[in-house]
Amino acid sequence: MIDPQTLGDEELMRLTRAGDEHAFTVLYRRHQGPVYRFALQMSGSESVADDVTQEVFLALMREFFRFDSSRGSLAPYLYGVARNQVRRHLERGKFQVPLDGDEASSFEPIIAPGGPLEDLTLLEGLSALRQAILTLPLHYREVVALCDLEEMSYEEAARSIGCAVGTIRSRLHRAHALLVQKLREANETSSGVRSNSMRCFT
Amino acid sequence: MNCSEFEACLLDLVADRSQADLVCAEARSHASTCSRCAARLAEERALVAGLRAWADSARHETAAAHVEDALLTRFRELERAKAAAPDIQSPKRAVWKSPGYVWLAASVLLLVGWALIQFTRETGVDQAQGQPPPKPLARSEEKAAAAPKKIPSLGGVAAGADGVGPRSDTTHPEGLAALPPPERGISLKKRPEPSSEPVRKPVHPVKPRPPQVSTPVTEGRIQYAARSLGRNERLPEAERTASDRVETEFLPFMAAGHQFPSEQRQFVRVKLPRSALQVFGLPMNMERAREPVQADVLLGEDGRALAVRFVRD
């Protein structure tokens, strides 16, 4: 008997199509983490991330035939579905008002650590960074989530989003510039000091 | 390298993604001379470090357990639904239903149909041309032989003779006496509309072929076959007047058996009571029961009736 844990995604997909529940479970456990984290980084909400993860695998279950292994591996495909689901949730969320104590953390102001980008690896710095990412426009946020947080290559991110590699590269560059700017501004607001622009184009 | 170029390769420099060491070296040397770009490099490194730290801290975050439970429940429901309705459209079937495949299938069918028609026509002409010279014909057949011949496939013994034989308005005495068993099936053939194109004579005279006995089929099933004629398959002039004509195959009389000697023979057009159709297993319109039905009787050399076919003009 072959252990499904050792099988590749394609074989697991084939078994799942044939009705093998164990194969589907292995497939889910293998990919749910990255999908969940991506949704969490994009939305900043655990409940939305849970919903998105569930929707992604439900879509996979209902429409197996949509996944074409000749066009790439399963992970970018799942990220692509997750991206669409997150966008849908965020669009819906525009018209929703959060109740007291319900995920209010995403509305906290960005508080940067002592110096400008001094140490983002500290807990406070991480929190500030997270909030700064959540304020980025969606198309910048998703490249940060895929390339920086999920450590995807530019090519894989391009496949997930459905754009050119050059687009990913330029968006990531712009996203980083925006993040630096936001963190710097937050630091200046907290310290009351406004420094000159760090950019130079000599 | 200037500051703009430095900015362009900053991401690769920090993430160690740059493949060109020369570019990296130039960027580092620029940062060592430009304080603002050096600060930018430091900021970018801090940002990337922070992002990596966040990624590491979130590496073990997973979806809640209830998500997996809900998915497995849904999976089981779908499998149960599939088992209950096995004719649910499968993904493969959906692929085959795509317009591309439908067009391909239609094209292949058209191509095969066209090839079959061409093959049938060529075979018919070859058979007509490859037959030996005809035997001496009876008077009625001589008349028919002088006229352009019908294609052999028009219906067995009908080649060169049917439709032009002497007509008789009398009921054939033997025709009713020796009817075949009623379970015999009969295939009907519908003649095509007369064509306005000029009649072409075949290169070689066509010998009348031995009569073709109809193949028994299941009771009550009558096959209607509409045929199209090619350029070399024109009807004789006499037959062109008969529009929308339907005729059966020749039905042998029991007395004659199923063997038809290739001797001289004659066709006689007679009228039979319409009830004779029922005896041969053909459908009969009861409202027209009093009207007679036309038939061609095949006579042997000795004047014996060998077979009969029904004709409807």
Contacts between the chains, C-beta under 8 A, distances in Angstrom:
chain1	res1	chain2	res2	distance
A	17	B	91	7.8
A	19	B	79	5.0
A	19	B	82	7.1
A	21	B	72	6.7
A	21	B	75	5.9
A	21	B	76	6.9
A	21	B	79	7.5
A	24	B	71	7.8
A	24	B	72	7.6
A	24	B	75	5.6
A	25	B	68	7.5
A	25	B	72	6.8
A	28	B	68	6.3
A	28	B	71	6.3
A	29	B	68	7.7
A	32	B	62	6.2
A	32	B	63	5.0
A	32	B	67	7.4
A	32	B	68	7.4
A	33	B	60	7.8
A	33	B	61	7.2
A	33	B	62	4.9
A	33	B	63	7.7
A	35	B	63	7.7
A	36	B	61	6.5
A	36	B	62	5.8
A	36	B	63	4.3
A	37	B	58	5.5
A	37	B	59	7.9
A	37	B	61	5.6
A	40	B	58	7.3
A	40	B	61	6.6
A	41	B	58	7.5
A	46	B	64	7.9
A	49	B	63	7.0
A	50	B	63	5.5
A	50	B	64	5.2
A	50	B	66	7.8
A	50	B	67	5.4
A	53	B	63	4.2
A	53	B	67	5.5
A	54	B	63	7.5
A	54	B	67	4.8
A	54	B	70	6.0
A	54	B	71	6.3
A	57	B	71	5.2
A	58	B	71	6.7
A	58	B	74	6.3
A	61	B	71	7.2
A	61	B	74	6.7
A	61	B	75	5.9
A	61	B	78	6.4
A	62	B	78	7.4
A	64	B	91	6.3
A	65	B	91	3.2
A	65	B	92	7.9
A	65	B	94	6.6
A	65	B	95	7.1
A	116	B	43	7.4
A	117	B	43	5.2
A	117	B	46	4.2
A	117	B	47	6.3
A	117	B	50	7.6
A	118	B	46	7.4
A	119	B	46	7.5
A	120	B	46	5.7
A	120	B	47	6.6
A	120	B	49	6.4
A	120	B	50	2.6
A	120	B	51	7.9
A	120	B	53	6.9
A	121	B	49	5.7
A	121	B	50	5.7
A	121	B	53	4.0
A	125	B	50	5.8
A	126	B	50	6.6
A	126	B	53	6.2
A	126	B	54	5.2
A	126	B	57	6.7
A	129	B	47	7.8
A	129	B	50	4.8
A	129	B	51	7.0
A	129	B	54	6.1
A	130	B	54	6.5
A	144	B	51	7.2
A	148	B	48	7.1
A	148	B	51	4.2
A	148	B	52	7.6
A	148	B	55	7.0
A	149	B	51	6.3
A	149	B	54	6.5
A	149	B	55	4.5
A	149	B	58	7.2
A	150	B	55	7.3
A	151	B	55	6.8
A	169	B	11	7.2
A	172	B	11	6.3
A	173	B	8	7.8
A	173	B	10	7.4
A	173	B	11	5.5
A	176	B	11	6.8
A	176	B	44	6.4
A	176	B	47	6.0
A	179	B	47	5.9
A	180	B	43	5.1
A	180	B	44	7.2
A	180	B	47	5.9
A	183	B	47	7.6
A	184	B	43	7.9
A	198	B	36	6.2
A	198	B	39	5.3
A	198	B	40	5.8
A	198	B	43	6.7
A	199	B	7	7.9
A	199	B	36	7.1
A	199	B	40	7.0
A	200	B	3	5.1
A	200	B	34	6.7
A	200	B	36	3.5
A	200	B	37	6.4
A	200	B	40	7.8
A	201	B	2	7.9
A	201	B	3	5.0
A	201	B	4	5.7
A	201	B	7	7.8
A	202	B	2	6.7
A	202	B	3	5.2
A	202	B	34	7.0
A	202	B	36	7.9
